[in-house]
Amino acid sequence: MARKSKGLPLQNGTDTADMASAIKALQQRGVAVWRPSIYQLKIGDLNFWPATGRITRDAAPKITRQGLDALLKMLPGPTLTLEHDE
């Protein structure tokens, strides 16, 4: 059986500034990210909605931290925040 494609193209011409920033930050860190919907990014078992900053982990209790910086700090590797990227 053929494997189902993982979602939508990562970038498209209608992305919000929040979505574009999130994709760029994750790609700069070499993170494997895919897009299950136009609103959501998926990184391993983490789910991120750039417009709201909501972060969830599959089958896990609620995560209270929100936003791109919080997501980046949850990932393995350097913990640089967006303020350090300029």
Secondary structure by P-SEA (a helix, b strand, c coil): ccccccccccccccccaaaaaaaaaaaaaccccccccccccccccbbbbccccccccccccccccccaaaaaaacccccccccccc
